[in-house]
Amino acid sequence: MLTAGRGPIQRRAAALPLHPLLAAAYPVIFLFATNAAEQVTLSPLWLPLALAVGGAALVLVVLRVVARDWHRAGLLTTALVIGFFGYGHVWNGVSERLDSQWPLIGAWGLLILIAAHSAWRLRRWASAATPVLNLVAVLLLLLNGWDLTQAVVAVGSSRPLEQNAGAVALDPGSGDPPDVYYIILDRYAGAATLASEYAFDNEPFLTALEERGFSVARDANANYIKTPLSLVSSLNMEFLDIEKLQAEQESGRDRGPIHRALRERLAVPAALKSIGYQYLQVANWWSPTHANVDADRVFLYAGQDEFSTVLTQTTLLRAINDPQEAPREPFDRDVLYDSTKYALDTLGEIPDIPGPKYVFAHLLIPHDPYVFDTDGSFVERAQVASRGREENYVRQLQYANSRMLEVIDRIIDESEDAVIMLQSDEGPFPERYVENEWGFQWRAASQAELDEKFGILFAMRVPGADVDTAGFHDAITPVNAWRVIFNARFGADLPLLPDRSWAHLNLYRFFEMFEITDRLR
């Protein structure tokens, strides 16, 4: 006669202290699942997950030697894991009411000691509590399993937007084809905005570009309000299919469709590769531009990526980050500084690589957080706070200007006929937006706020070509940048598109667009 129940092996498995390992995995999986819409690949998940589980396993083994009891060691380890991974979340909840982390550090340390002491004294109950804690930990992971599964499916089944990648016929002309550079300076404001909103005259930099053979569009505007929208449109030389993007969304705030599109086949690099160009990508801390399906070589800083950095800032390691102050930003400033320096240094070395080559570089500068002073030195958070937003932005922009001229001179010295497209994807966000990012309504934006957000840097260098005849003009937008370059230098015959611009309603309705062309300067 068969009887229900668990056998000895099942009972022993249920009694194993697995909850410390599951508790260590939970915050990693939770954060990834919560931000699944921001991810374009699962690769950022694996190393932090392995480190978290591996670290918990090591602590468990050490405490087993000390306590001589797996179950009590398991309780102690879980208490320490919760203390380690919970601090940053608690700090985010109370930081607005505290001027320093020290009160929370003291209280949190006391709570960890009380929890560890209690776990140590619960020796008689540790064995009975183990299967219960195992079950609770499994259920918590399963609660996030659906979101993570959806992320896996989205990444695995992602497909490019309908686009004309590779359909552009280019003629490199006689002789050696020129190296081609597309350099994006993120949130670099237009000249008029810099003068009116930041009291900064950028004319010396723009003139320096013209002296190096650039055509500068001083009244250029972005086509779209955010980086991924702008870059996909620019690199495909087409306006976005907004209805298709909306159809692929999981929710109104889901940016996954456009982020994944950045990694798929794009018209500009595909066209250049079709005539023999090598595609080199200088990546940055932001994962959607880490790589592209057509890139032959990717240069990526070996430090932390975006997900690992944000995860670190939710742990007890947050307390090491200037505990005397109350930082609000979930960024590792050192990583941002080092990764940008790496990208700039790499751009200065790439000209030595034999061509022809197409180089795409997305630089997170003068984009905040502000970590660069005018001379490139690191700016401490206290110094940033003492200066104010406008001064910090201008100082970081001045550093970007000086480094760009160095990079451009290096490129031209190595390849005098190099084609260089220097552009920003969007302007900086206005102050009212910074104060209320998710609640800001773009339909209610003022004229000055729209001009600040959409006015951009736009300069192209196409030696030996008449870009004016090809369609370059002072109020051009990025969707036409490569149409002009391909027409002027590579024998294409692409019609120019109307220069139009769109904003979205807010971040909760990311792909709900309305046109603002007539409202811009």
MARKOL-817342 format. One record per residue (C-alpha): x, y, z; residue number from 1; residue in one letter. Coordinates in Angstrom, 1 decimal, always signed. Layout:
N
[[X, Y, Z], NUM, A];
...
//
This chain:
521
[[+0.0, +0.0, +0.0], 1, M];
[[+1.4, +3.4, -1.0], 2, L];
[[+1.5, +6.2, +1.6], 3, T];
[[+2.0, +9.9, +1.0], 4, A];
[[+5.0, +11.7, +2.6], 5, G];
[[+8.5, +12.6, +2.0], 6, R];
[[+11.4, +10.1, +2.1], 7, G];
[[+14.6, +10.5, +4.1], 8, P];
[[+16.4, +12.2, +1.1], 9, I];
[[+13.6, +14.7, +0.7], 10, Q];
[[+13.6, +15.5, +4.4], 11, R];
[[+17.4, +15.9, +4.5], 12, R];
[[+17.2, +18.2, +1.5], 13, A];
[[+14.5, +20.3, +3.1], 14, A];
[[+16.6, +20.6, +6.2], 15, A];
[[+19.7, +21.9, +4.4], 16, L];
[[+20.2, +25.6, +5.1], 17, P];
[[+19.7, +26.8, +1.6], 18, L];
[[+18.0, +30.0, +2.7], 19, H];
[[+21.3, +32.0, +3.0], 20, P];
[[+22.1, +31.4, -0.6], 21, L];
[[+18.6, +32.1, -1.8], 22, L];
[[+18.5, +35.3, +0.4], 23, A];
[[+21.7, +36.4, -1.3], 24, A];
[[+20.3, +35.7, -4.8], 25, A];
[[+17.0, +37.5, -4.1], 26, Y];
[[+18.2, +41.2, -4.1], 27, P];
[[+20.2, +40.7, -7.3], 28, V];
[[+17.3, +39.0, -9.1], 29, I];
[[+14.8, +41.5, -7.6], 30, F];
[[+16.7, +44.5, -8.9], 31, L];
[[+17.2, +43.0, -12.3], 32, F];
[[+13.6, +42.0, -12.6], 33, A];
[[+12.5, +45.4, -11.4], 34, T];
[[+14.6, +47.1, -14.1], 35, N];
[[+14.1, +44.4, -16.8], 36, A];
[[+12.8, +47.1, -19.2], 37, A];
[[+16.2, +48.8, -19.0], 38, E];
[[+18.2, +45.7, -19.9], 39, Q];
[[+19.1, +44.6, -23.4], 40, V];
[[+21.0, +41.5, -22.4], 41, T];
[[+21.1, +39.1, -19.4], 42, L];
[[+24.9, +39.3, -19.2], 43, S];
[[+25.0, +42.0, -16.4], 44, P];
[[+23.1, +39.6, -14.2], 45, L];
[[+25.4, +36.7, -14.0], 46, W];
[[+28.6, +38.0, -12.3], 47, L];
[[+26.8, +39.9, -9.5], 48, P];
[[+24.5, +36.9, -8.9], 49, L];
[[+27.6, +34.6, -8.7], 50, A];
[[+29.4, +36.9, -6.4], 51, L];
[[+26.4, +37.3, -4.1], 52, A];
[[+25.7, +33.6, -3.8], 53, V];
[[+29.3, +32.7, -3.7], 54, G];
[[+30.0, +35.2, -0.9], 55, G];
[[+27.1, +33.9, +1.1], 56, A];
[[+28.3, +30.3, +0.6], 57, A];
[[+31.8, +31.3, +1.9], 58, L];
[[+30.3, +33.0, +5.0], 59, V];
[[+28.1, +30.0, +5.6], 60, L];
[[+31.1, +27.6, +5.5], 61, V];
[[+33.2, +29.9, +7.8], 62, V];
[[+30.3, +30.2, +10.3], 63, L];
[[+29.7, +26.5, +10.2], 64, R];
[[+33.3, +26.0, +11.4], 65, V];
[[+32.8, +28.5, +14.2], 66, V];
[[+29.3, +27.3, +15.3], 67, A];
[[+29.8, +23.6, +14.5], 68, R];
[[+26.2, +23.6, +13.4], 69, D];
[[+24.9, +24.1, +9.8], 70, W];
[[+21.5, +25.3, +10.9], 71, H];
[[+22.8, +27.9, +13.3], 72, R];
[[+25.4, +29.0, +10.8], 73, A];
[[+22.5, +29.3, +8.2], 74, G];
[[+20.6, +31.6, +10.5], 75, L];
[[+23.6, +33.8, +11.2], 76, L];
[[+24.4, +34.0, +7.5], 77, T];
[[+20.9, +35.0, +6.5], 78, T];
[[+20.9, +37.7, +9.1], 79, A];
[[+24.2, +39.1, +7.8], 80, L];
[[+23.0, +38.8, +4.1], 81, V];
[[+19.8, +40.8, +4.9], 82, I];
[[+21.9, +43.4, +6.8], 83, G];
[[+24.3, +43.7, +3.9], 84, F];
[[+21.8, +43.9, +1.0], 85, F];
[[+19.1, +45.9, +2.8], 86, G];
[[+21.1, +49.0, +3.9], 87, Y];
[[+21.0, +50.9, +0.6], 88, G];
[[+17.2, +50.4, +0.2], 89, H];
[[+16.6, +51.7, +3.7], 90, V];
[[+18.9, +54.6, +3.1], 91, W];
[[+17.0, +55.5, -0.1], 92, N];
[[+13.9, +55.6, +2.0], 93, G];
[[+15.2, +57.9, +4.8], 94, V];
[[+17.9, +60.0, +3.1], 95, S];
[[+15.6, +62.9, +2.5], 96, E];
[[+15.2, +63.3, +6.3], 97, R];
[[+18.8, +62.9, +7.2], 98, L];
[[+21.8, +65.2, +6.6], 99, D];
[[+24.3, +62.3, +7.1], 100, S];
[[+24.5, +58.6, +6.9], 101, Q];
[[+26.1, +58.2, +10.3], 102, W];
[[+22.8, +57.9, +12.3], 103, P];
[[+21.6, +55.2, +10.0], 104, L];
[[+25.0, +53.4, +10.0], 105, I];
[[+24.9, +53.3, +13.8], 106, G];
[[+21.3, +52.1, +14.0], 107, A];
[[+21.8, +49.6, +11.2], 108, W];
[[+25.0, +48.2, +12.8], 109, G];
[[+23.1, +47.7, +16.1], 110, L];
[[+20.3, +45.9, +14.3], 111, L];
[[+22.7, +43.6, +12.6], 112, I];
[[+24.4, +42.8, +16.0], 113, L];
[[+21.0, +42.1, +17.6], 114, I];
[[+19.9, +39.9, +14.7], 115, A];
[[+23.2, +38.0, +14.8], 116, A];
[[+23.1, +37.6, +18.6], 117, H];
[[+19.5, +36.3, +18.3], 118, S];
[[+20.4, +33.8, +15.6], 119, A];
[[+23.3, +32.6, +17.7], 120, W];
[[+21.1, +32.0, +20.7], 121, R];
[[+18.3, +30.2, +18.8], 122, L];
[[+20.3, +27.0, +18.6], 123, R];
[[+17.4, +24.9, +19.7], 124, R];
[[+15.1, +26.3, +17.1], 125, W];
[[+17.5, +26.6, +14.2], 126, A];
[[+16.9, +23.1, +12.9], 127, S];
[[+13.1, +23.5, +12.9], 128, A];
[[+13.3, +27.0, +11.3], 129, A];
[[+15.5, +25.9, +8.4], 130, T];
[[+12.9, +24.3, +6.2], 131, P];
[[+10.5, +27.2, +6.9], 132, V];
[[+13.1, +29.8, +5.9], 133, L];
[[+14.0, +27.7, +2.8], 134, N];
[[+10.3, +27.8, +1.7], 135, L];
[[+10.0, +31.6, +2.4], 136, V];
[[+13.1, +32.3, +0.4], 137, A];
[[+11.9, +30.2, -2.5], 138, V];
[[+8.6, +31.9, -2.6], 139, L];
[[+10.2, +35.3, -2.6], 140, L];
[[+12.3, +34.3, -5.6], 141, L];
[[+9.3, +33.0, -7.4], 142, L];
[[+7.5, +36.3, -6.9], 143, L];
[[+10.2, +37.9, -9.1], 144, N];
[[+10.4, +34.9, -11.4], 145, G];
[[+7.7, +36.0, -13.7], 146, W];
[[+9.2, +39.4, -14.4], 147, D];
[[+12.6, +37.8, -14.9], 148, L];
[[+11.2, +35.2, -17.3], 149, T];
[[+9.6, +38.0, -19.3], 150, Q];
[[+12.9, +39.7, -19.5], 151, A];
[[+14.6, +36.5, -20.8], 152, V];
[[+11.8, +36.0, -23.4], 153, V];
[[+12.1, +39.7, -24.5], 154, A];
[[+15.9, +39.5, -24.8], 155, V];
[[+15.8, +36.1, -26.6], 156, G];
[[+13.1, +37.1, -29.0], 157, S];
[[+14.1, +40.7, -29.7], 158, S];
[[+14.0, +41.6, -33.3], 159, R];
[[+15.0, +44.7, -35.1], 160, P];
[[+12.6, +47.4, -36.1], 161, L];
[[+11.6, +47.5, -39.7], 162, E];
[[+14.4, +49.5, -41.2], 163, Q];
[[+16.4, +50.0, -44.4], 164, N];
[[+19.7, +48.7, -42.9], 165, A];
[[+22.1, +47.9, -45.7], 166, G];
[[+19.8, +49.2, -48.4], 167, A];
[[+21.8, +52.4, -49.0], 168, V];
[[+24.2, +52.1, -52.0], 169, A];
[[+27.5, +53.9, -51.3], 170, L];
[[+30.4, +54.6, -53.5], 171, D];
[[+33.7, +55.1, -51.6], 172, P];
[[+35.3, +56.8, -54.6], 173, G];
[[+38.8, +56.4, -55.9], 174, S];
[[+41.7, +55.9, -53.6], 175, G];
[[+41.6, +54.9, -50.0], 176, D];
[[+38.2, +55.4, -48.3], 177, P];
[[+38.3, +57.9, -45.5], 178, P];
[[+37.9, +56.8, -41.8], 179, D];
[[+34.5, +57.7, -40.5], 180, V];
[[+33.7, +58.8, -36.9], 181, Y];
[[+30.4, +59.3, -35.2], 182, Y];
[[+31.0, +60.9, -31.8], 183, I];
[[+28.0, +61.6, -29.5], 184, I];
[[+28.4, +63.9, -26.6], 185, L];
[[+25.4, +63.2, -24.4], 186, D];
[[+23.3, +66.1, -23.3], 187, R];
[[+25.5, +68.7, -24.9], 188, Y];
[[+23.4, +71.9, -25.2], 189, A];
[[+23.1, +74.1, -28.2], 190, G];
[[+24.9, +77.5, -28.4], 191, A];
[[+21.8, +79.6, -27.7], 192, A];
[[+20.9, +77.6, -24.6], 193, T];
[[+24.4, +77.8, -23.3], 194, L];
[[+24.3, +81.6, -23.6], 195, A];
[[+20.8, +82.1, -22.2], 196, S];
[[+20.5, +79.5, -19.5], 197, E];
[[+24.2, +78.8, -18.5], 198, Y];
[[+25.8, +82.2, -19.2], 199, A];
[[+28.5, +80.5, -21.2], 200, F];
[[+29.8, +81.6, -24.6], 201, D];
[[+30.6, +78.4, -26.6], 202, N];
[[+31.6, +80.3, -29.7], 203, E];
[[+35.4, +79.8, -29.3], 204, P];
[[+34.9, +76.0, -29.4], 205, F];
[[+32.6, +76.2, -32.4], 206, L];
[[+35.0, +78.4, -34.2], 207, T];
[[+37.8, +76.0, -33.4], 208, A];
[[+35.8, +73.3, -35.0], 209, L];
[[+35.3, +75.4, -38.1], 210, E];
[[+39.1, +76.0, -38.3], 211, E];
[[+39.5, +72.3, -38.5], 212, R];
[[+37.1, +71.9, -41.4], 213, G];
[[+33.8, +71.4, -39.7], 214, F];
[[+30.5, +72.8, -40.8], 215, S];
[[+28.6, +73.9, -37.6], 216, V];
[[+24.8, +74.1, -37.4], 217, A];
[[+24.3, +76.6, -34.6], 218, R];
[[+20.5, +76.3, -34.5], 219, D];
[[+20.3, +72.5, -34.7], 220, A];
[[+17.6, +70.6, -32.7], 221, N];
[[+17.2, +67.0, -31.7], 222, A];
[[+14.5, +64.9, -33.3], 223, N];
[[+13.6, +63.1, -30.1], 224, Y];
[[+13.7, +63.8, -26.4], 225, I];
[[+15.8, +60.9, -25.1], 226, K];
[[+19.0, +59.2, -26.1], 227, T];
[[+17.8, +55.8, -27.4], 228, P];
[[+15.1, +57.4, -29.5], 229, L];
[[+17.5, +59.9, -31.0], 230, S];
[[+20.3, +57.4, -31.7], 231, L];
[[+18.1, +54.8, -33.4], 232, V];
[[+16.5, +57.5, -35.6], 233, S];
[[+19.9, +59.0, -36.5], 234, S];
[[+21.6, +55.7, -37.2], 235, L];
[[+18.7, +54.5, -39.4], 236, N];
[[+18.3, +57.9, -41.1], 237, M];
[[+14.6, +57.6, -40.5], 238, E];
[[+11.9, +58.8, -38.2], 239, F];
[[+10.8, +56.1, -35.7], 240, L];
[[+7.8, +53.8, -36.1], 241, D];
[[+6.2, +54.8, -32.9], 242, I];
[[+3.2, +52.6, -33.3], 243, E];
[[+5.4, +49.5, -33.6], 244, K];
[[+7.4, +50.5, -30.5], 245, L];
[[+4.2, +50.9, -28.6], 246, Q];
[[+3.0, +47.5, -29.7], 247, A];
[[+6.2, +45.9, -28.4], 248, E];
[[+5.9, +47.6, -25.0], 249, Q];
[[+5.2, +45.6, -21.8], 250, E];
[[+4.0, +48.8, -20.1], 251, S];
[[+3.9, +52.5, -20.8], 252, G];
[[+7.3, +53.0, -19.1], 253, R];
[[+9.0, +50.1, -20.9], 254, D];
[[+12.0, +51.3, -22.9], 255, R];
[[+13.1, +47.8, -23.9], 256, G];
[[+12.0, +47.9, -27.6], 257, P];
[[+14.1, +51.0, -28.4], 258, I];
[[+17.0, +49.8, -26.2], 259, H];
[[+17.2, +46.5, -28.0], 260, R];
[[+16.9, +48.3, -31.4], 261, A];
[[+20.2, +50.0, -30.6], 262, L];
[[+21.9, +46.6, -30.5], 263, R];
[[+20.4, +45.4, -33.8], 264, E];
[[+21.3, +46.2, -37.4], 265, R];
[[+21.3, +49.9, -38.1], 266, L];
[[+21.4, +51.5, -41.5], 267, A];
[[+24.5, +53.7, -41.2], 268, V];
[[+27.0, +51.1, -40.0], 269, P];
[[+25.5, +48.4, -42.2], 270, A];
[[+25.9, +50.6, -45.3], 271, A];
[[+29.5, +51.3, -44.5], 272, L];
[[+30.3, +47.7, -43.7], 273, K];
[[+28.9, +46.8, -47.1], 274, S];
[[+31.7, +48.6, -48.8], 275, I];
[[+34.5, +47.2, -46.6], 276, G];
[[+34.5, +49.3, -43.4], 277, Y];
[[+35.5, +47.8, -40.1], 278, Q];
[[+33.0, +48.8, -37.4], 279, Y];
[[+34.6, +49.9, -34.0], 280, L];
[[+32.3, +50.8, -31.1], 281, Q];
[[+33.5, +52.8, -28.1], 282, V];
[[+31.1, +51.8, -25.4], 283, A];
[[+30.3, +53.4, -22.1], 284, N];
[[+28.7, +52.6, -18.7], 285, W];
[[+25.1, +52.7, -20.2], 286, W];
[[+24.3, +49.2, -21.3], 287, S];
[[+22.2, +49.8, -24.5], 288, P];
[[+25.3, +51.2, -26.3], 289, T];
[[+27.6, +48.5, -25.0], 290, H];
[[+27.6, +46.7, -28.3], 291, A];
[[+25.9, +46.3, -31.7], 292, N];
[[+25.2, +43.1, -33.8], 293, V];
[[+27.4, +44.5, -36.6], 294, D];
[[+30.3, +45.8, -34.4], 295, A];
[[+33.6, +44.1, -35.3], 296, D];
[[+35.3, +45.3, -32.1], 297, R];
[[+34.0, +46.9, -28.9], 298, V];
[[+36.1, +48.9, -26.6], 299, F];
[[+34.4, +48.8, -23.1], 300, L];
[[+35.8, +49.8, -19.8], 301, Y];
[[+36.5, +46.8, -17.7], 302, A];
[[+35.1, +48.3, -14.5], 303, G];
[[+31.5, +47.9, -13.2], 304, Q];
[[+28.6, +48.2, -15.6], 305, D];
[[+25.4, +50.1, -15.0], 306, E];
[[+23.5, +47.3, -13.3], 307, F];
[[+26.4, +46.3, -11.0], 308, S];
[[+27.0, +49.9, -10.0], 309, T];
[[+23.3, +50.4, -9.1], 310, V];
[[+23.2, +47.1, -7.2], 311, L];
[[+26.3, +48.1, -5.2], 312, T];
[[+24.6, +51.3, -4.1], 313, Q];
[[+21.7, +49.3, -2.6], 314, T];
[[+24.1, +47.4, -0.3], 315, T];
[[+26.0, +48.2, +2.9], 316, L];
[[+28.8, +49.4, +0.6], 317, L];
[[+26.7, +52.6, +0.2], 318, R];
[[+27.8, +53.5, +3.7], 319, A];
[[+31.5, +53.7, +2.5], 320, I];
[[+30.5, +56.3, +0.0], 321, N];
[[+30.9, +59.7, +1.8], 322, D];
[[+29.0, +58.7, +5.0], 323, P];
[[+29.2, +62.3, +6.3], 324, Q];
[[+27.0, +63.4, +3.4], 325, E];
[[+23.6, +62.4, +2.2], 326, A];
[[+24.1, +61.5, -1.5], 327, P];
[[+20.9, +61.1, -3.6], 328, R];
[[+22.4, +59.7, -6.7], 329, E];
[[+22.5, +55.9, -7.2], 330, P];
[[+25.8, +56.1, -9.2], 331, F];
[[+29.4, +55.1, -8.5], 332, D];
[[+31.1, +58.4, -9.4], 333, R];
[[+34.5, +56.7, -9.6], 334, D];
[[+33.2, +54.3, -12.2], 335, V];
[[+31.6, +57.1, -14.2], 336, L];
[[+34.9, +59.1, -14.2], 337, Y];
[[+37.1, +56.1, -15.1], 338, D];
[[+34.8, +54.8, -17.8], 339, S];
[[+34.6, +58.2, -19.5], 340, T];
[[+38.3, +58.7, -19.3], 341, K];
[[+38.8, +55.3, -20.8], 342, Y];
[[+36.5, +56.1, -23.7], 343, A];
[[+38.2, +59.4, -24.4], 344, L];
[[+41.7, +57.8, -24.2], 345, D];
[[+40.6, +55.0, -26.5], 346, T];
[[+39.3, +57.5, -29.1], 347, L];
[[+42.8, +59.0, -29.1], 348, G];
[[+44.4, +55.6, -29.8], 349, E];
[[+41.9, +54.3, -32.5], 350, I];
[[+43.4, +56.4, -35.3], 351, P];
[[+46.4, +54.1, -35.3], 352, D];
[[+44.2, +51.1, -36.2], 353, I];
[[+44.4, +50.4, -40.0], 354, P];
[[+41.3, +51.5, -41.9], 355, G];
[[+39.0, +52.0, -43.4], 356, P];
[[+37.0, +52.1, -40.2], 357, K];
[[+33.7, +53.4, -38.9], 358, Y];
[[+33.9, +54.4, -35.3], 359, V];
[[+30.9, +55.0, -33.1], 360, F];
[[+31.5, +56.5, -29.7], 361, A];
[[+28.8, +57.5, -27.2], 362, H];
[[+30.3, +59.6, -24.5], 363, L];
[[+28.4, +60.3, -21.3], 364, L];
[[+29.7, +63.9, -21.0], 365, I];
[[+28.7, +66.6, -20.3], 366, P];
[[+25.8, +64.5, -19.0], 367, H];
[[+25.5, +64.5, -15.3], 368, D];
[[+26.6, +63.4, -12.6], 369, P];
[[+29.3, +65.9, -12.6], 370, Y];
[[+32.7, +64.3, -12.0], 371, V];
[[+35.0, +66.3, -14.2], 372, F];
[[+36.5, +69.7, -13.5], 373, D];
[[+37.7, +71.9, -16.4], 374, T];
[[+41.2, +70.3, -16.3], 375, D];
[[+39.9, +66.7, -16.1], 376, G];
[[+40.5, +66.3, -12.4], 377, S];
[[+37.9, +64.4, -10.3], 378, F];
[[+35.3, +66.6, -8.6], 379, V];
[[+34.2, +65.5, -5.1], 380, E];
[[+30.6, +65.5, -4.3], 381, R];
[[+30.9, +68.3, -1.7], 382, A];
[[+32.5, +70.5, -4.3], 383, Q];
[[+29.7, +69.7, -6.8], 384, V];
[[+27.1, +70.6, -4.1], 385, A];
[[+28.8, +74.0, -3.4], 386, S];
[[+28.9, +75.1, -7.1], 387, R];
[[+25.4, +74.5, -8.3], 388, G];
[[+24.0, +72.8, -11.4], 389, R];
[[+24.9, +75.4, -14.1], 390, E];
[[+28.5, +75.9, -13.0], 391, E];
[[+29.1, +72.1, -12.7], 392, N];
[[+27.6, +71.6, -16.2], 393, Y];
[[+29.7, +74.3, -17.8], 394, V];
[[+32.9, +73.1, -16.2], 395, R];
[[+32.3, +69.5, -17.3], 396, Q];
[[+31.4, +70.8, -20.8], 397, L];
[[+34.7, +72.8, -20.9], 398, Q];
[[+36.6, +69.7, -20.2], 399, Y];
[[+34.7, +67.9, -23.0], 400, A];
[[+35.5, +70.7, -25.4], 401, N];
[[+39.3, +70.5, -24.7], 402, S];
[[+39.4, +66.7, -25.0], 403, R];
[[+37.3, +66.7, -28.2], 404, M];
[[+39.8, +69.1, -29.8], 405, L];
[[+42.6, +66.9, -28.8], 406, E];
[[+40.9, +63.8, -30.2], 407, V];
[[+39.9, +65.6, -33.4], 408, I];
[[+43.5, +66.8, -33.9], 409, D];
[[+44.8, +63.3, -33.3], 410, R];
[[+42.3, +61.9, -35.9], 411, I];
[[+43.2, +64.5, -38.5], 412, I];
[[+47.0, +64.0, -37.9], 413, D];
[[+46.6, +60.3, -38.7], 414, E];
[[+43.9, +60.7, -41.4], 415, S];
[[+43.6, +64.1, -43.0], 416, E];
[[+40.5, +63.1, -45.0], 417, D];
[[+38.6, +61.6, -42.1], 418, A];
[[+34.9, +62.2, -42.0], 419, V];
[[+33.8, +63.2, -38.5], 420, I];
[[+30.2, +63.7, -37.2], 421, M];
[[+30.2, +65.4, -33.8], 422, L];
[[+26.8, +65.7, -32.3], 423, Q];
[[+24.7, +65.5, -29.2], 424, S];
[[+21.7, +63.3, -29.0], 425, D];
[[+19.7, +65.6, -26.7], 426, E];
[[+20.2, +68.7, -24.6], 427, G];
[[+20.3, +68.9, -20.8], 428, P];
[[+17.1, +68.6, -18.9], 429, F];
[[+15.7, +71.8, -17.5], 430, P];
[[+15.8, +72.4, -13.7], 431, E];
[[+12.0, +71.8, -13.2], 432, R];
[[+12.4, +68.4, -14.8], 433, Y];
[[+15.4, +67.5, -12.6], 434, V];
[[+13.3, +68.2, -9.5], 435, E];
[[+10.4, +66.0, -10.7], 436, N];
[[+11.7, +63.6, -13.3], 437, E];
[[+8.8, +61.1, -13.5], 438, W];
[[+6.1, +63.7, -12.9], 439, G];
[[+7.2, +66.3, -15.4], 440, F];
[[+4.6, +66.9, -18.1], 441, Q];
[[+6.2, +68.0, -21.4], 442, W];
[[+3.0, +69.4, -22.8], 443, R];
[[+3.3, +72.0, -20.1], 444, A];
[[+7.0, +72.8, -20.7], 445, A];
[[+7.9, +76.4, -21.3], 446, S];
[[+9.5, +77.7, -24.5], 447, Q];
[[+12.9, +78.0, -22.7], 448, A];
[[+12.6, +74.4, -21.3], 449, E];
[[+11.9, +73.0, -24.8], 450, L];
[[+14.8, +75.0, -26.3], 451, D];
[[+17.1, +73.8, -23.5], 452, E];
[[+16.2, +70.1, -24.1], 453, K];
[[+16.1, +70.1, -27.9], 454, F];
[[+18.9, +72.5, -28.8], 455, G];
[[+22.1, +70.4, -29.6], 456, I];
[[+25.6, +70.5, -30.8], 457, L];
[[+25.8, +69.6, -34.5], 458, F];
[[+29.1, +69.7, -36.5], 459, A];
[[+30.2, +67.6, -39.5], 460, M];
[[+33.6, +67.4, -41.2], 461, R];
[[+33.5, +66.0, -44.7], 462, V];
[[+36.7, +67.0, -46.5], 463, P];
[[+36.5, +67.6, -50.2], 464, G];
[[+32.7, +67.7, -50.3], 465, A];
[[+30.1, +70.4, -50.6], 466, D];
[[+27.8, +69.7, -47.7], 467, V];
[[+25.8, +72.8, -48.2], 468, D];
[[+24.8, +71.6, -51.7], 469, T];
[[+24.0, +68.2, -50.2], 470, A];
[[+21.5, +69.7, -47.8], 471, G];
[[+23.4, +70.9, -44.7], 472, F];
[[+21.8, +74.0, -43.1], 473, H];
[[+21.9, +75.8, -39.8], 474, D];
[[+18.7, +74.3, -38.3], 475, A];
[[+19.3, +70.7, -39.5], 476, I];
[[+18.3, +67.7, -37.3], 477, T];
[[+20.2, +64.4, -36.7], 478, P];
[[+17.8, +62.3, -38.9], 479, V];
[[+19.4, +64.1, -41.9], 480, N];
[[+23.0, +64.0, -40.7], 481, A];
[[+24.1, +60.8, -42.5], 482, W];
[[+21.9, +61.5, -45.5], 483, R];
[[+24.0, +64.7, -46.1], 484, V];
[[+27.3, +62.9, -45.5], 485, I];
[[+26.4, +59.9, -47.7], 486, F];
[[+25.2, +62.3, -50.5], 487, N];
[[+28.2, +64.6, -50.2], 488, A];
[[+31.0, +62.1, -49.9], 489, R];
[[+29.8, +58.6, -50.8], 490, F];
[[+27.7, +59.2, -54.0], 491, G];
[[+24.3, +58.4, -52.5], 492, A];
[[+21.1, +60.1, -53.6], 493, D];
[[+19.1, +60.2, -50.5], 494, L];
[[+16.3, +62.8, -50.2], 495, P];
[[+16.3, +64.9, -47.1], 496, L];
[[+13.5, +64.5, -44.6], 497, L];
[[+11.7, +67.4, -43.0], 498, P];
[[+13.4, +68.6, -39.8], 499, D];
[[+10.8, +67.6, -37.2], 500, R];
[[+11.0, +67.1, -33.4], 501, S];
[[+8.9, +65.2, -30.9], 502, W];
[[+8.6, +65.0, -27.1], 503, A];
[[+6.8, +62.3, -25.1], 504, H];
[[+4.1, +63.1, -22.5], 505, L];
[[+6.2, +61.8, -19.6], 506, N];
[[+8.4, +58.9, -18.5], 507, L];
[[+5.3, +56.8, -17.7], 508, Y];
[[+4.1, +57.1, -21.3], 509, R];
[[+7.5, +56.8, -23.0], 510, F];
[[+6.4, +56.3, -26.6], 511, F];
[[+3.3, +58.6, -26.5], 512, E];
[[+4.7, +61.4, -28.7], 513, M];
[[+3.5, +64.8, -29.7], 514, F];
[[+5.2, +67.1, -32.2], 515, E];
[[+6.9, +70.3, -31.0], 516, I];
[[+8.6, +71.4, -34.2], 517, T];
[[+6.8, +74.7, -34.4], 518, D];
[[+7.5, +75.5, -30.8], 519, R];
[[+11.3, +75.3, -31.1], 520, L];
[[+13.7, +78.2, -31.7], 521, R];
//
